[in-house]
Amino acid sequence: MPVISILPHAALCPDGARFDAPQGSILCRVLLDHGIRIEHACDMSCACTTCHVIVREGLSSLEPATDDEDDMLDKAWGLTSQSRLSCQIKLAQVDLTIEIPKYTINHAREDH
């Protein structure tokens, strides 16, 4: 089972987090299941960028982003070459280190 390390985020995970997650699971769902309330305004359908994360370690172990994901990421705040939408990340067997950006382009936060 891969270990997911979340870097500290002032609002969502102030102390950071570290946990195991089953291979094949979707990162956004895993974050939510572990109490990290990452935004997902489109209900994890790859139609927004609110679940944008930066994969600091382990990016090469993931399936490449689809064209649809890349198109959405072009709209993300703080885009980097390591950016992905957490709703589109299917966990592999490799550990990941994840940074949740400070901002999203969402104008209103909804608690899902």
Secondary structure, DSSP 8 states (H G I E B T S, - for coil): --EEEE--BTTTBTT-EEEE--TT-BHHHHHHHTT-----TTSSSSS-STTEEEEEE-GGGS----HHHHHHHTT-TT--TTEEEGGG-B--SS-EEEE--S--S-SS----
